[in-house]
């Protein structure tokens, strides 16, 4: 609980502050500008009565409890480093930290092109910005063209670990709810669980957008820290320490169509994920 106390800032709305906007309230209490307050709210790490709120104009009532995950809101990603898990003449697999895009401006792809002097480097698949773990990139065009069908034909084994809200019932199951009208299958295996949360191993063949996050929320067990799909349920006190969605791409396995080599790479759990497991007394 000490870790929770050190990362969460709490306020209670007084009678004199009722009907103030969330932005005005926090600007006054934190003694920062309204612009900085708006940027803080935009990180989606502000909770009102245990519900994530990202509307600056949200009107407050007397007695409302405001909680801010200061560790998440103040996280800086500008100096992020990339741990190389595997590379050969064709492919590069890195352990993507949370908080950075897979491709596009200021992304893993973009930064590694510069630091490794690989102008053709291209991410073959994507991980959500706040998902960590194995990310596969091609060093040249042929490698990219050879790898794309592997994903299309479901010949890449992808395993994730997640911390989900509540207990899974049953503890091991397959979720097959269609996503955007397309077939999708998510295999869930409980590793550790209690009434508050579950450490779950997730295997997918299909790669629909936000598939794991959507499937877990569809069964009432959203990923802890998911600031998009996990907002339907109030956050527990412990869940507020999650600095991002607790989803990690732990394993990537495929056979190269260029060399015929079987490639299997594992990304260890990052520090924030292990801290969250510890907070929920999971293993």
GUVEXDREN-950755 format. One record per residue (C-alpha): x, y, z; chain; residue in three letters. Coordinates in Angstrom, 1 decimal. Layout:
N
VEXTOR      x      y      z cadena residuo
VEXTOR      X      Y      Z      A     ALA
...
//
This chain:
283
VEXTOR      x      y      z cadena residuo
VEXTOR    0.0    0.0    0.0      A     UNK
VEXTOR    2.9    2.4    0.5      A     UNK
VEXTOR    3.6    2.3   -3.3      A     UNK
VEXTOR    0.0    3.3   -3.9      A     UNK
VEXTOR    0.2    6.1   -1.4      A     UNK
VEXTOR    3.3    7.5   -3.1      A     UNK
VEXTOR    1.8    7.6   -6.6      A     UNK
VEXTOR   -1.7    8.8   -6.0      A     UNK
VEXTOR   -2.6   12.4   -5.1      A     UNK
VEXTOR   -6.1   12.8   -3.5      A     UNK
VEXTOR   -8.4   15.7   -3.1      A     UNK
VEXTOR  -12.0   16.1   -1.8      A     UNK
VEXTOR  -14.3   18.8   -3.2      A     UNK
VEXTOR  -15.4   21.3   -0.5      A     UNK
VEXTOR  -18.7   23.1   -0.4      A     UNK
VEXTOR  -17.0   26.2   -1.8      A     UNK
VEXTOR  -15.7   24.3   -4.8      A     UNK
VEXTOR  -18.9   22.7   -5.9      A     UNK
VEXTOR  -19.9   23.2   -9.5      A     UNK
VEXTOR  -16.4   24.1  -10.5      A     UNK
VEXTOR  -15.0   22.4  -13.6      A     UNK
VEXTOR  -12.4   19.7  -13.1      A     UNK
VEXTOR   -9.9   21.9  -14.9      A     UNK
VEXTOR  -10.4   24.9  -12.6      A     UNK
VEXTOR  -10.4   22.7   -9.5      A     UNK
VEXTOR   -7.1   21.0  -10.3      A     UNK
VEXTOR   -5.5   24.2  -11.5      A     UNK
VEXTOR   -6.3   25.8   -8.1      A     UNK
VEXTOR   -5.4   22.8   -5.9      A     UNK
VEXTOR   -2.2   22.0   -7.8      A     UNK
VEXTOR   -1.2   25.6   -8.3      A     UNK
VEXTOR   -0.5   25.1  -12.0      A     UNK
VEXTOR   -1.7   26.9  -15.2      A     UNK
VEXTOR   -5.0   25.9  -16.8      A     UNK
VEXTOR   -3.0   24.7  -19.9      A     UNK
VEXTOR   -0.9   22.4  -17.8      A     UNK
VEXTOR   -4.0   21.2  -16.0      A     UNK
VEXTOR   -5.7   20.4  -19.3      A     UNK
VEXTOR   -2.6   18.4  -20.4      A     UNK
VEXTOR   -2.7   16.5  -17.1      A     UNK
VEXTOR   -6.4   15.6  -17.7      A     UNK
VEXTOR   -5.7   14.6  -21.2      A     UNK
VEXTOR   -3.3   11.8  -20.0      A     UNK
VEXTOR   -6.5   10.1  -18.7      A     UNK
VEXTOR   -5.0    9.5  -15.3      A     UNK
VEXTOR   -7.5   11.6  -13.3      A     UNK
VEXTOR  -10.3    9.8  -11.5      A     UNK
VEXTOR  -13.5   11.3  -10.0      A     UNK
VEXTOR  -15.1    8.9   -7.5      A     UNK
VEXTOR  -13.0    6.1   -8.9      A     UNK
VEXTOR  -14.1    6.7  -12.5      A     UNK
VEXTOR  -11.6    7.9  -15.1      A     UNK
VEXTOR  -12.6   11.4  -16.3      A     UNK
VEXTOR  -11.0   13.2  -19.3      A     UNK
VEXTOR  -13.5   16.0  -19.8      A     UNK
VEXTOR  -11.9   19.3  -18.6      A     UNK
VEXTOR  -15.3   20.8  -18.1      A     UNK
VEXTOR  -16.6   18.0  -16.0      A     UNK
VEXTOR  -18.6   19.6  -13.2      A     UNK
VEXTOR  -17.8   18.6   -9.6      A     UNK
VEXTOR  -20.1   18.2   -6.6      A     UNK
VEXTOR  -19.3   18.6   -2.9      A     UNK
VEXTOR  -17.7   15.5   -1.5      A     UNK
VEXTOR  -16.4   14.2   -4.9      A     UNK
VEXTOR  -13.1   12.4   -4.5      A     UNK
VEXTOR  -10.4   13.3   -7.0      A     UNK
VEXTOR   -7.5   11.0   -7.5      A     UNK
VEXTOR   -4.5   11.5   -9.8      A     UNK
VEXTOR   -1.9    8.9  -10.7      A     UNK
VEXTOR    1.0   11.2  -10.6      A     UNK
VEXTOR    3.5    8.6  -11.7      A     UNK
VEXTOR    1.6    8.0  -14.9      A     UNK
VEXTOR    0.7   11.6  -15.6      A     UNK
VEXTOR    4.4   12.6  -15.3      A     UNK
VEXTOR    5.9    9.8  -17.2      A     UNK
VEXTOR    8.5   10.9  -19.8      A     UNK
VEXTOR    9.2    8.8  -22.9      A     UNK
VEXTOR   11.6   11.1  -24.8      A     UNK
VEXTOR   14.7    9.2  -23.6      A     UNK
VEXTOR   13.3    5.7  -24.1      A     UNK
VEXTOR   15.7    3.0  -25.1      A     UNK
VEXTOR   15.0   -0.1  -27.1      A     UNK
VEXTOR   16.2   -3.6  -26.1      A     UNK
VEXTOR   17.0   -5.7  -29.1      A     UNK
VEXTOR   15.7   -9.3  -28.5      A     UNK
VEXTOR   16.7  -10.7  -31.9      A     UNK
VEXTOR   18.2   -9.7  -35.2      A     UNK
VEXTOR   19.6  -11.2  -38.4      A     UNK
VEXTOR   20.2   -9.9  -41.8      A     UNK
VEXTOR   16.4   -9.7  -42.5      A     UNK
VEXTOR   14.6   -9.0  -39.2      A     UNK
VEXTOR   14.8   -7.1  -36.0      A     UNK
VEXTOR   12.7   -7.8  -32.9      A     UNK
VEXTOR   12.7   -5.3  -30.1      A     UNK
VEXTOR   11.1   -5.1  -26.7      A     UNK
VEXTOR    8.9   -2.1  -27.2      A     UNK
VEXTOR    8.3    0.0  -24.1      A     UNK
VEXTOR    4.9    1.3  -23.3      A     UNK
VEXTOR    4.1    4.9  -24.3      A     UNK
VEXTOR    5.5    4.9  -27.8      A     UNK
VEXTOR    3.9    4.1  -31.2      A     UNK
VEXTOR    5.0    1.2  -33.3      A     UNK
VEXTOR    5.2    3.3  -36.5      A     UNK
VEXTOR    4.7    6.9  -37.6      A     UNK
VEXTOR    6.4   10.1  -36.4      A     UNK
VEXTOR    8.6    9.7  -33.3      A     UNK
VEXTOR    7.8    5.9  -33.2      A     UNK
VEXTOR    9.9    2.8  -32.6      A     UNK
VEXTOR   10.2    2.4  -36.4      A     UNK
VEXTOR   11.2    6.0  -37.0      A     UNK
VEXTOR   13.8    6.2  -34.2      A     UNK
VEXTOR   15.5    2.9  -35.0      A     UNK
VEXTOR   15.8    3.9  -38.7      A     UNK
VEXTOR   17.9    6.8  -37.5      A     UNK
VEXTOR   19.9    5.2  -34.6      A     UNK
VEXTOR   20.6    1.9  -36.5      A     UNK
VEXTOR   21.1    3.6  -39.9      A     UNK
VEXTOR   18.4    1.3  -41.5      A     UNK
VEXTOR   16.3    3.6  -43.7      A     UNK
VEXTOR   14.2    0.8  -45.0      A     UNK
VEXTOR   13.3   -0.6  -41.5      A     UNK
VEXTOR    9.5   -1.2  -41.3      A     UNK
VEXTOR    7.3   -2.5  -38.6      A     UNK
VEXTOR    5.5   -5.6  -39.8      A     UNK
VEXTOR    2.7   -5.4  -37.2      A     UNK
VEXTOR    1.6   -3.0  -34.6      A     UNK
VEXTOR    1.3   -2.9  -30.8      A     UNK
VEXTOR   -0.9   -0.3  -29.2      A     UNK
VEXTOR    1.0    2.7  -27.9      A     UNK
VEXTOR    0.6    1.6  -24.3      A     UNK
VEXTOR    1.2   -2.1  -24.9      A     UNK
VEXTOR    4.8   -3.3  -24.3      A     UNK
VEXTOR    6.7   -6.3  -25.7      A     UNK
VEXTOR    7.8   -8.1  -28.8      A     UNK
VEXTOR    7.7   -5.9  -32.0      A     UNK
VEXTOR    8.9   -7.3  -35.3      A     UNK
VEXTOR   10.5   -5.1  -37.9      A     UNK
VEXTOR   11.8   -5.9  -41.4      A     UNK
VEXTOR   15.2   -4.5  -42.4      A     UNK
VEXTOR   14.5   -4.5  -46.1      A     UNK
VEXTOR   11.6   -4.7  -48.6      A     UNK
VEXTOR   11.8   -8.4  -49.4      A     UNK
VEXTOR   11.8   -9.3  -45.7      A     UNK
VEXTOR    8.6   -7.2  -45.2      A     UNK
VEXTOR    6.9   -8.7  -48.2      A     UNK
VEXTOR    7.7  -12.3  -47.0      A     UNK
VEXTOR    6.5  -11.6  -43.5      A     UNK
VEXTOR    3.1  -10.0  -44.2      A     UNK
VEXTOR    1.5  -13.3  -45.4      A     UNK
VEXTOR    2.6  -15.0  -42.2      A     UNK
VEXTOR    0.4  -12.7  -40.3      A     UNK
VEXTOR   -2.4  -12.8  -42.8      A     UNK
VEXTOR   -2.4  -16.6  -42.8      A     UNK
VEXTOR   -2.1  -16.8  -38.9      A     UNK
VEXTOR    1.3  -18.4  -39.1      A     UNK
VEXTOR    2.7  -16.2  -36.3      A     UNK
VEXTOR    2.3  -17.3  -32.7      A     UNK
VEXTOR    1.6  -14.3  -30.5      A     UNK
VEXTOR    1.3  -14.7  -26.7      A     UNK
VEXTOR    0.5  -11.8  -24.3      A     UNK
VEXTOR    0.2  -11.4  -20.6      A     UNK
VEXTOR   -2.4   -9.2  -19.1      A     UNK
VEXTOR   -3.8   -8.1  -15.8      A     UNK
VEXTOR   -7.5   -8.2  -16.0      A     UNK
VEXTOR  -10.0   -6.7  -13.5      A     UNK
VEXTOR  -11.8   -9.3  -11.3      A     UNK
VEXTOR  -11.8  -13.1  -11.6      A     UNK
VEXTOR  -12.2  -14.9  -14.9      A     UNK
VEXTOR  -15.2  -17.3  -14.8      A     UNK
VEXTOR  -14.3  -19.9  -16.0      A     UNK
VEXTOR  -10.6  -19.4  -15.4      A     UNK
VEXTOR   -9.6  -20.8  -18.8      A     UNK
VEXTOR  -11.8  -20.0  -21.8      A     UNK
VEXTOR  -12.0  -19.0  -25.5      A     UNK
VEXTOR  -13.7  -15.7  -26.5      A     UNK
VEXTOR  -15.0  -15.7  -30.1      A     UNK
VEXTOR  -17.1  -12.5  -30.2      A     UNK
VEXTOR  -16.7  -11.0  -33.7      A     UNK
VEXTOR  -14.9   -7.7  -33.9      A     UNK
VEXTOR  -16.0   -5.2  -36.5      A     UNK
VEXTOR  -17.9   -8.0  -38.2      A     UNK
VEXTOR  -14.8  -10.2  -38.5      A     UNK
VEXTOR  -14.1  -13.5  -36.8      A     UNK
VEXTOR  -11.8  -13.3  -33.8      A     UNK
VEXTOR  -10.6  -15.8  -31.3      A     UNK
VEXTOR   -8.8  -15.1  -28.0      A     UNK
VEXTOR   -7.5  -17.9  -25.8      A     UNK
VEXTOR   -7.3  -17.1  -22.1      A     UNK
VEXTOR   -5.5  -19.0  -19.4      A     UNK
VEXTOR   -5.4  -17.9  -15.8      A     UNK
VEXTOR   -2.0  -17.8  -14.1      A     UNK
VEXTOR   -3.0  -16.2  -10.8      A     UNK
VEXTOR   -6.2  -14.8   -9.5      A     UNK
VEXTOR   -8.2  -13.2   -6.7      A     UNK
VEXTOR  -11.4  -11.3   -6.4      A     UNK
VEXTOR   -9.8   -8.1   -7.5      A     UNK
VEXTOR   -7.7   -9.1  -10.5      A     UNK
VEXTOR   -6.4  -11.9  -12.7      A     UNK
VEXTOR   -3.0  -12.4  -14.3      A     UNK
VEXTOR   -3.9  -14.1  -17.5      A     UNK
VEXTOR   -1.9  -15.5  -20.4      A     UNK
VEXTOR   -3.5  -14.7  -23.8      A     UNK
VEXTOR   -2.9  -16.3  -27.1      A     UNK
VEXTOR   -4.3  -15.0  -30.4      A     UNK
VEXTOR   -4.2  -16.1  -34.0      A     UNK
VEXTOR   -6.3  -13.3  -35.5      A     UNK
VEXTOR   -5.0   -9.8  -35.0      A     UNK
VEXTOR   -8.1   -7.6  -35.0      A     UNK
VEXTOR   -7.7   -4.0  -33.8      A     UNK
VEXTOR   -7.6   -3.9  -30.0      A     UNK
VEXTOR   -8.8   -7.6  -30.0      A     UNK
VEXTOR   -7.6   -8.6  -26.5      A     UNK
VEXTOR   -8.8   -5.4  -24.9      A     UNK
VEXTOR  -12.2   -5.7  -26.6      A     UNK
VEXTOR  -12.6   -9.3  -25.8      A     UNK
VEXTOR  -11.7   -8.9  -22.1      A     UNK
VEXTOR  -14.1   -6.1  -21.6      A     UNK
VEXTOR  -16.8   -8.1  -23.4      A     UNK
VEXTOR  -16.7  -10.7  -20.7      A     UNK
VEXTOR  -16.6   -8.2  -17.9      A     UNK
VEXTOR  -12.9   -8.3  -17.2      A     UNK
VEXTOR  -11.3   -5.2  -18.8      A     UNK
VEXTOR   -7.5   -4.8  -18.8      A     UNK
VEXTOR   -6.4   -2.9  -15.7      A     UNK
VEXTOR   -5.4    0.6  -16.7      A     UNK
VEXTOR   -7.2    0.5  -20.1      A     UNK
VEXTOR   -8.3    4.1  -20.4      A     UNK
VEXTOR  -10.6    3.5  -23.4      A     UNK
VEXTOR  -12.4    0.2  -23.0      A     UNK
VEXTOR  -12.0   -0.2  -19.2      A     UNK
VEXTOR  -13.9    2.9  -18.2      A     UNK
VEXTOR  -17.2    1.1  -17.8      A     UNK
VEXTOR  -16.4   -0.1  -14.3      A     UNK
VEXTOR  -15.2    2.0  -11.4      A     UNK
VEXTOR  -11.5    1.6  -10.7      A     UNK
VEXTOR  -10.4   -0.1   -7.4      A     UNK
VEXTOR   -7.9    1.8   -5.2      A     UNK
VEXTOR   -5.2   -0.6   -6.2      A     UNK
VEXTOR   -5.9   -0.3   -9.9      A     UNK
VEXTOR   -5.2    3.4   -9.8      A     UNK
VEXTOR   -1.5    2.7   -9.7      A     UNK
VEXTOR   -1.5    1.2  -13.2      A     UNK
VEXTOR    0.5    3.7  -15.3      A     UNK
VEXTOR   -1.0    2.3  -18.5      A     UNK
VEXTOR   -3.0   -0.7  -19.8      A     UNK
VEXTOR   -1.4   -3.8  -18.3      A     UNK
VEXTOR   -0.9   -5.7  -21.5      A     UNK
VEXTOR    2.5   -7.1  -22.6      A     UNK
VEXTOR    3.4   -9.0  -25.8      A     UNK
VEXTOR    5.6  -11.7  -24.1      A     UNK
VEXTOR    6.3  -14.1  -27.0      A     UNK
VEXTOR    6.6  -14.0  -30.8      A     UNK
VEXTOR    7.3  -17.1  -32.8      A     UNK
VEXTOR    7.4  -17.7  -36.6      A     UNK
VEXTOR    9.5  -19.4  -39.3      A     UNK
VEXTOR   11.3  -17.1  -41.7      A     UNK
VEXTOR   10.3  -17.6  -45.3      A     UNK
VEXTOR   13.7  -16.3  -46.4      A     UNK
VEXTOR   16.1  -18.5  -44.4      A     UNK
VEXTOR   13.7  -21.2  -43.1      A     UNK
VEXTOR   14.9  -20.5  -39.6      A     UNK
VEXTOR   12.5  -20.9  -36.7      A     UNK
VEXTOR   12.5  -17.7  -34.7      A     UNK
VEXTOR   11.1  -17.7  -31.1      A     UNK
VEXTOR   11.6  -14.6  -28.9      A     UNK
VEXTOR   10.5  -13.8  -25.4      A     UNK
VEXTOR   10.2  -10.4  -23.8      A     UNK
VEXTOR   10.4  -10.3  -20.0      A     UNK
VEXTOR    7.7   -8.6  -18.0      A     UNK
VEXTOR    8.5   -4.9  -17.5      A     UNK
VEXTOR    8.9   -3.3  -14.1      A     UNK
VEXTOR    5.5   -1.5  -14.1      A     UNK
VEXTOR    3.8   -4.8  -14.9      A     UNK
VEXTOR    5.5   -6.6  -12.1      A     UNK
VEXTOR    4.7   -3.7   -9.7      A     UNK
VEXTOR    1.1   -4.0  -10.6      A     UNK
VEXTOR    1.1   -7.8  -10.1      A     UNK
VEXTOR    2.6   -7.2   -6.7      A     UNK
VEXTOR    0.0   -4.5   -5.8      A     UNK
VEXTOR   -2.7   -7.0   -6.5      A     UNK
VEXTOR   -0.9   -9.8   -4.8      A     UNK
VEXTOR   -0.7  -11.8   -8.0      A     UNK
VEXTOR    2.2  -13.9   -9.4      A     UNK
//
